[in-house]
Amino acid sequence: MHRLSSFIAISFLCGSLLAAADAGPLTTEQRVAFDLRGRVEDMNGVAVSGARVILLNASGPAKAPRQTRSDSQGEWLFRQVKPGKWKIQALNPNALSEIYHLTISWRQDNRELMPVILKLEIKAHDILAEGKAHLYNHEWESAQRALDFFTTNFIESPMLEEALFWNAYACFRRSRNHGGDAPAMRRKALMMISHLLEKYAEGPWSDDARVLRLDLWCDQLRAGDRKDLKPLLHATDSEKESDARVRRAAIEILIPIKPQFAWDSLLRELAATQSAKLRGDLLILITRFPANRAIAELNRVAQTDPDSMVRAKARYWLQRLSRLPGADSSGQKTADQP
């Protein structure tokens, strides 16, 4: 697998094409431009149709790039290209070419430019795999660099949703490991999650993205940014958050921050949950509260829940709590943080 670092370290393919004008000095009235054409190919030299080709002026003030698509023969054309320095790149949903640097200048030849061949050699799945490999190795900055490359260049890729999630996750982990950059990393992660949820509202990564956003909101709150408290509280409400997994995650995050609110939300969630399995999964959250409160609620569940497996789980957690030091005490009173 090609490494992203090799794409950055190795100079991009450079070409310098010289085009011609008639002999003699140019006057202000004499304006010469050229037809710039070429072909898009895959790694095996096969023509690629429908690829996006971008032409960017690299000399003078920044201007919006020109764009076109390769035809059924893989060929593309830009008309009226003026002398100067240009950058050309081809992209399709899952691959892109290196940037081709082109200089057009005057010579005493005909006004023909040689075709530019753009090869789609940088593969989207390689870049995503590299980013995930860096995540696995806890190399958050390298992971973000690879995933930034993906989300910037492969905007039409079917893997973009996954790349956005992992990029947001890399920023989240960087925010917890680099104090100075933490606010910027959290903002960037939240921005990418918003983009993901707007573009892929029902996508396979949307639930994971909403859970990750809860952690980011929590970190924002702990850093003193209280504007994210309200959406964090709303995430426990079934009328505002339809996904039970997200509601549970929100309750868990709020236990040390707003314990009374989290307790009330947990009891509502437990009462409203029809699935026995999900009710059983919620019992572990009860054990996060002071022993007297947790034991009383677990005793109630062990005696009254209609499902035998849920009652058995409640008895299991009661036995675990009874072995903890101070389990018979009244527990320590806990108040919500302001």
Order of alpha helices (4+ residues) and beta strands (2+ residues): alpha-beta-beta-beta-beta-beta-beta-beta-beta-beta-alpha-alpha-alpha-alpha-alpha-alpha-alpha-alpha-alpha-alpha-alpha
